[in-house]
């Protein structure tokens, strides 16, 4: 099972690295060209398997950069494993991405959110440690004191959750403003397209363009 996992990981990473070197394909178009508006424009992210693989490679790079910046000693240990124990290296990267991947992405896109996520992770670890001690407490006084500490940790986590929700609300509000601006822009564009003169000009221009393509001499 471990052998198969290792082979799959190596194959995946090889494909990712290969894809990352490929040039991005783009279609040149004129601004406001109605004939290039036939496909939806709301999704500008790569789609399909290639897009997912690119994102996986980006996450891998983001995590390693974040680890080097915040935990240089751990990053050094991990780098040494890459050559000496590649299978363990892949396993450690996988676990690291699960634990710190979201924080690494947030630090790049929203540093304030990253601080909240780090603090929340620390509080979760403290919570788990207190629960372990409570279960093994020798007497009631010790247990009572530990429960009070746990209540403080849970209270701090509650405040963090509220703060994170507030940050998400602010993000959505900014996104909504952008969408409203885009809607107004599209409405103006549609009104322009409804003009009969504008339509006739574009229809004639499109017909001429298509006919000129058909009339070109084909050497092959």
N, C-alpha and C positions, 0 to 999 in steps of 0.2 A: 504493500500500500504506500509506504514512504517512498519507495523507488519510483512508483508511478507518479506520485505527487511531484517529486523532483524533476522528472522528465517533462511533465506538463508545464511546470514553472519555467524551466529553461526554454522550452519551445515558445511559450507566451512572451517571455522577455526578448527572445531573439526577434520575434515578429514585431514587437513594439519598437525595438531599436531600429529595425529596418524601415518601418513606417515613418519613424521620426525624421528620417533623412530624405524622404520623398518631398518634392516640391508641392506646394498647395496649388490646386487648380482653381482658377478664377475666371469668370466670364465678364469681359469688359462691356459696359453698357453706358449709354448717355443718361444723365440725370433727367428724370421725368419721362423717359421713354415708355409710353403706354404698353408697347408690345413686350416689354421685359417685365411687366407687372402681372403676368398671367399666373405665376406661381406665388404661393403665400410667402410673405417676407418676415413673419413674426418669429420664425425659428432660424436663427443664424448660426446655431451650433452644428458641428459635423454630425451626421446621422449614420446609422448602421454600425457594423463591426469595426470599421476603421476609426470612426469617431470615438467609440468606447475604448479602443486600445490606446488611442492618443491620450485620452483622459487618464487612463490607468498609468501611463508612463509619466504624465505630468504629476500625478499624485505621488508616485514613487520619488521623483526628483524633489518635489516640495518637501516631502517628509525628511529626506536625507539632508537637505539644506537647513531645515528647521532643527534637526538633531545636532548638526554641526554647530549651529549658532547657540543653542540653549544647553546642550549636553555634550560638549566636545570630547570628554573622556569616553562616553558611551559610543559616540560616533567613531572614535578611533578604534575601540574594541570591535565594533561591527565591521569596520573596513578591513581589519586584520582577518576576520573570519571569512571574508569573501574569497580569499585565496587558499587558506588553510582548511576550512570546512564549509564549502559552498552550500551544502544542503542545510546546515545549521544557520548559515547567513540568510538564506531565503526564508527560513522559518521565522527568524528574528525580525526580518523586515516585515513579513506578513503580520506578525503579532503587534509590531510597533505601529503599523498603519491602522490596525483596528483600534489601538489604544490612543494614539496621538494624531492620527491622520486628520481628523476634523479640526484639531487645534492648529496643526501646521497650515492648513488651508485658510483658517480664520485669521491667523497672524499676518498672512500675506494680503488678505482682502479687507480685514476688519480687525486691527490690533486690539481694540477695546473689547471686542467679543472674545478674542483669544485669551485675554486676562481673566474674563469671567469663566471660560471653560476650564482653564488651568486651576482656578480657585475651586470650582465645583468638583473637579477630579480629586483635588487634595482633601476636600471635605468628605467625599465618598470614602476615600481610603481611611480617614480618621473615624468615620462612622463605623466602618467594618471592623476596625481595630477595637473600638469601644464595645461593640456587640460581642466580640470574641471575649473580651475581659469580663463583661457582664455575665456571660454564660458560665464562666469559670470562677466567678467571685466567691471568696471563702466565707464572707459574712454579709449581713444585711446592710451594715453601715457603708462598707466598701461598694456594695452594689448600688446603694442609694446615691452615693457620690458620682459613680460612673454614669448612672441614668441622668443625673443633672447635667453632666458634661455632654451626654448624647443629645439632650434636649437643646442645649446651646448650639451644637453642630447642626441639628435639624433646622433650627430657627435661622441660622446663617444660610443654609441651603435654600430655604424658602425665599429669603430675600434675594438670593442670586437668581432663582427661577423667575421671580417677578421682574428683576432687572433685565434678564435675557428676553423675556416676553416684550418688555417695553422697547428694547433695541430692535426686536423683530417688527414690532408695530411701526417704529420710525422708518425702518427699511421699506416696509410695504407702502407706507404713506408717500415716500419719495418715488417709489416705483409707480404708484398710482398717478402721481403728477406727470411722470414721463409718458405714461400710457394716455392720459388725457390730452397731452400735447400732441401725441402721435395721432389720436383720433381726430382732433381738430384739423391737423395737417391733411389727413386722408379725406375728411369731409370737403375741405377746400379743393382738393385735387379732383374728387368725384364731380363736384359742381362744375369745375372747369371742363371736365371730359363730357359733360352733358351738352355743352354748347355745340350746335349743329355745324357751325363753321369749323370749329376745332376738330370735330369728328371727320368731316369731309377732307380736310387737309391731311390728317393722319392716315385715313384710308387710302387716299391717292398716293401718298408717300410710301406706304407699305406695299401697295401693288407694284409700284415702280421698282422698289427694292427687290421684291420677289421675282419679277420678270427679268430684271438685269442679271440676277443670279442664274436663271434658267438659260439666258442667251449666251452666257460665257462659254467659250470653246473648252471642251474637255479633252485633255491630252491623254488621259488614262482611261 
